[in-house]
Amino acid sequence: MHIAFYAPLKSPNHPVPSGDRQMAQLLVAALNEAGHSVEIASQLRSFTATPDPVERKKVAASAKQEIVRLMDQWRQGTKPDLWFCYHPYYKAPDLIGPALAAALSIPYVTAEASYSKRRDDTGWAGLQSLVVDAARQAAVNICFTQRDEIGLSSAIPEARVARLQPFIDVSAFRTEPSSRNPYRLVTIAMMRPGDKLESYKMLAEALALIEDRSWKLSVIGDGPTRNEVMALFSTFGAGRIEWLGERKAADVVHLLYLGGTYVWPGTGEAYGIAYMEAQAAGLPVVAQATAGVPEVVRNGVTGTLTEAGNAKTFAGAIGQMLDNQEQREVMGTAARRFILQERSLDIASKRLDQILREHGANDGR
């Protein structure tokens, strides 16, 4: 199929790295691997931080221009067989695809669409209704987590849903790690307000409880709250925290291979691509049992998931990883096997193609 791909929150070509951009890129790669031809239909970012009507009118006007542009483009050439929208939600609904799909009589598909009823009371009800309408229209709504599937199905019982497990491209992780530092803790996360900053706060609090242990934390990431994040760890002695900043993908793989345990609380994480990358590198994980994290970390098998909001328990789990070589190695081996054998791009590509076939999204309707 010729697939028109659109990510209203962040295009696969967006210059700022994030998990959302990375998953958009992975979905494009999975569709290509399945034999489809993928066109990034639009670069328009429909995101606004608030439901401010002035800002939303600007986005809506730009979306109308995109609809006209694409209709003109496809009238002169070949229209796509399917519109694929990644991650429409209340702050970034798809304002282009539903109208185009209806006008062109082609299937409309979403992946990681989400709906939160509580947002209706905070000014987002009108935009959420657009997400609901799109989910109803969709030939299938692809959910990455059970949490999202339950939420979408509960809010929109008539919506057609299917599951695709979160995945990564494991090609860079095929080589076996040669050496590790068991006392090297690694975390990868953007530095921005909200859940990310809350996770950094919890991590700093937890590490302060085990400051007497031998460990060094390597932090990969950057962002607008960098100074605030660094201040959280300023009480630790020299050499305890290694600030590595934003790194290229190949560098990240190398740095993970040198680590002993991956540590990140994961407050509000949809699932967390970095957890999968760390496990592919053979690192056991310490995280909270919250949001979508249990979808990508198997508690007691590939890592330890602790009670949400409990820094003391989180610190204890890190300490146990530092102290127990056998547990660390067994979990690290299981983690690597889990991602390479069950969460690879190749497996996801086959499953994604199967979903499109099963839900009639490849018949040119």
N, C-alpha and C positions, 0 to 999 in steps of 0.2 A: 504493500500500500504506500501511497504518498500521504504522509502524515503532517498536518500543520500542528506544530508544537508551540504552546504558549505557557509561560510562567508569570502570572500577574504580580507576584511578590518580588521576584528577582530573576531576570533572564539568565540562561546558562552563560551568556556573554557578558554579564555584569562585571565590572572591574574589581568589586570588593568581594573577597572570599568569604564564604559562610557555608554551613551545612546545607542550607536551602539551595544555594547555587550548585553545590556539589551534587546533590541528589538530582537536580534538574539535568545536569550533565550526564549523570549515570543513567537516567531514564532514556535520554537521547541515545546513549551508547547501547543500551539494551535493545531498543527498538531497531537500531541499525544492525546489530548483531543478528537479530531475528529476520533480517532481510528486507526491512522496510526502508523507505526513503524519507528522511525527516527534514522538514523545513522549519526554521525558527520563524514563525509567522509574524511576530511583533516583538519589539523591544520595550513597549510601553509598560511602565511600572504603575500599577493602579493603587499602590499602597499610599495610605495617609495615616499618620499616627493618631489622629482624632477624627471624629465624624463631622468636622467643621464643614458646613454646606458650601462655603466659598471654595475651599480646596477640592471638595468632591465634585463641584460643578466643572472645575478645570480638568479633572481627570475624565469626567464623563464626556466633555467636549473633545478631548484628545482621542477617546475611544471611538467616538462617532467618526472622526477623521480616519482612523485606522480601518474601520469597517468599510468606508467608501474606497479607501486606497486598495484594500485587499480584494474587494468585489471587482474593481476595475482591472486589477492585475490578473485575477483568475478568469475574467471574461475573455481576456486576450490570450490566455494560455490554457493550462489544464488545471481544473480545480482539484483540491486535495480530496482524498477518499475519506478522511477522518480528521476531526479536530480533537487534540489531546491537550487538556489543561492540567497543569501541575500546581497543586496547593492553593486553590481558591478558598478564601476565608473572609471573615467580616471586614478586616482591614484592607484586603486586596482581592475583591471579587473579580470574576471574569466578566468584563463589560463588552467583550468582543465576540467570543466564541459562540455563545448560545444563539445570538441573532444570525451570525454567519452560517452556522450549521443548519438552522431552520431554513434560511433563504436558499442554501445550496442543496438541501435535502441530503445531508451527509450525517453520519453518526457523531455524537458528541460524547466524549469520555473525560472523566476527571480522575486524578490520582491525588490522594491525601487531602481531599476536601474535608472541611471541618465546620461544625456548627455548635455554638454554645448558647443555650437559651438565656443564660444569665446576662449575656451581652445585650439582649433586647432592652433591658432597663437602663442601659448606660449610653443611649443615643445611637446605637448601631442597628436598631431593628430594621430599618429600610434596606440597609446593605446586606444584612443577614437574609432578608427575604430573597435577594438576588441569588445568594448561594443556594438557598433551598430550591428555588425555581430551576437553577442549573442542574442540581443533583437529581431532581425529578425528570428533567429532560434527558439526562445522560443514559446512553445505552448500558453503561456500567460505571460505577464509582469504585475505584481501586483503593483499598484501605491497607496501610502498612502495619497497623496495630489493631489488636482486639478492642482496645479502648476507643479508637476512632470508629471502628466498625459498629460497635454498640451505640456510640453517641449519634452517629449518622442514621442508623436504622431506627433508633428510638424516636428521633425528631422527625424523620421522613420515612415512615414504614413502607411506602410504595417505591422507595429508591432501590435500584438494583445494585448490589454490592458484591465485591469479590476481594479476596485477600492476596496480597503480594508481600512476602517477608522483606524487611529492610535488607539491603545488600550493598556490597562494595566491589570495586575492581580489585581482585586479589593478585593480579599479574606481578605487581612489584614485590609481593611477599612470598614468592615461590622459593627463594633461596632460604636455606635454614640459617637461623642466627648462629654466629660463631662464638660470641662471648657476651656475657652480661655482667652488670654490676647489681647485685641483689639489693643493695641499699640505695639505689637510684630510683626515686619516684618520678613519674612523668605525668604531666597533664597537658592537654591541648584544648584551648578554648579562647574565643574572642573576648575582648575586654569591653563590655558595654553595659549600660544600665539594665536593671531588671533581674531576670533569673540568673544570668551569667555572673553578675556582680554578687548576688546572694550566694552562689556556689563558691565563689572565691572567698567570701567572708567565712563560710562554714569550713572550707579547707584550711584557712589560716588558723581558725579557732581550734580545729582538730589537731593540727600539727603542733600547736603550742602545748597541747596536753601530752605529747610524746617527744618533747624537745630534748629529753635526756637520751634518746635513742640515736643510733648512728644512721642518718639518712641525709640525702640531698635531693631537693626538688628541682626538676627541670621544667620550666614553663614555656610552652610554645604558643604564641598568640600575641595579638596586639589589638588596639581599638581605642575609642574615645575616653575610656575610664582607666587607661594605663596607669596614670599617676596615682589614682585612688587605689587601684589594685596593689601597686607596689607598696603603698603606704601600709596596707593591711599586713604585709610581711616584713615591715621595717624593723621589728623588734628581734628578728632572728639574727644570729651571728653571721659574720662574714663567711661567704662560701656556702651557706646552707641553701640559698635560693639562686638558681641560674636562670636569668631572663634571656630567652633566645629569640623573642620577637616572632614576627611572621616568617615562615619558612616555606620553601618550595616543597612539592609533594615528595620528591626523591630524598630531600634532607629529612623530612618527617619520618620516613621509613627507616632511615639510618639511625636516627635518634631513638626511635622506639626499640630498635634492635639492641641498643645499648642499655636499655632500662631493665628494672626488676619488677616493678608493679605500676599499673596505671591507676591513678587516683583522681576522681572527679565526682563531687556530690551529685551533679546532674539535676538540680532543682528545675522543675518544669520542662525537662528535655522531652521532645517528641519521641525520640529514641536515641539519637546520638551516633553519627557516623564515626566519630573518633573512637568510641568504644569498640566498634567492629575492627577498625584499623589496628588498635592496640592489641586486640586478641589475635588478629591475623599475624602479628609480629611475635606472638607467643607470650604476651604479658597477661597475667591474671588481673582482674579489675576489682577495685573497691569503689562502690557507688551506693546511692540510696535506692531503696525499692520504691521508686516514685515515678509517676507519669508513664512514659513509654520505655523506660530503661529496662524493665524485665523482659521486654521483647527482644533485646539484643545481648543481654548478659544472663547466663543461666546460674542462678544463685546456688552456691555450694558445689558447682561443677566447673564453671569457667571464671568464677569470681565470687565475691561476697557482697550482697546487697543488704544494707542496714536500714533500720527504722528511719523514716523521713523526719528531718529536723533535729535529730539527736547527734550532736557533735561528739559526745563522749563515746557512743557506740561506734561511730565512724572512725574515730581515732583508734579505738581498740582493734577494729578490723585491719587497719593499716599496720598496727603494731604486730598483729598475728602474722601477717604476710612477711614482715621483716624478720620475725623470729623463727618462722617455720619453713625451712628450705624445702622439705618434702611437699608440703601443701602448695607452696608457690610453684614448684616445678610441675606437679601433677595438674594443677589448674591451668598453668600456662600451656602445657601440651594439649589439654582438652580444649582450651580456648582457640588455639591455632587450628586444630582439627575441625572444630565447630564452624568457624568462618570459612575456611578453605573448602570444606566439603558441603556446606549447607547454605552459605550466604554469598556465593560468588556471582559475578556479573553473568556468567554463562548460564547458571541455574535460573537466575532472575529473568534473563532474556527468554528462555523457553517458557517459563510460567507466564510472563507478560503476553507472549504471543498466544498461548493457550487461552488466557482470559479473553482476549479480543475475539478469538474464534468462537468460544463458547457463548459469548454474549452478542454474537451477530454484528460485531463492530468492524468486520472486514469484508462485508458483502456489498459495499458501495451504496448502502441505503442512504 
